Amino acid sequence: MLILGVILIVTGVLGLAILIIFFDLIIILKTSWYNLKQLFKSWIRWLSHFVNRRSGGRRHVSNPCIK
């Protein structure tokens, strides 16, 4: 009976921890979805800037100051 009680307590604690982690993840995802989108946008901007620099900055050829 003691072993059964220990198993029940352990599974209860584990289930509670899993539930808490699950709800925390949902809350974190809800709050950080906007931040994730912002991060993705800035990453794309940085990547396009890097590609422009690698290709010689062809986008800026129309600028009369550089010519």
Rosetta blueprint (number, residue, H / E / L):
1 M L
2 L H
3 I H
4 L H
5 G H
6 V H
7 I H
8 L H
9 I H
10 V H
11 T H
12 G H
13 V H
14 L H
15 G H
16 L H
17 A H
18 I H
19 L H
20 I H
21 I H
22 F H
23 F H
24 D H
25 L H
26 I H
27 I H
28 I H
29 L H
30 K H
31 T H
32 S H
33 W H
34 Y H
35 N H
36 L H
37 K H
38 Q H
39 L H
40 F H
41 K H
42 S H
43 W H
44 I H
45 R H
46 W H
47 L H
48 S H
49 H H
50 F H
51 V H
52 N H
53 R H
54 R H
55 S L
56 G L
57 G L
58 R H
59 R H
60 H H
61 V H
62 S H
63 N L
64 P L
65 C L
66 I L
67 K L
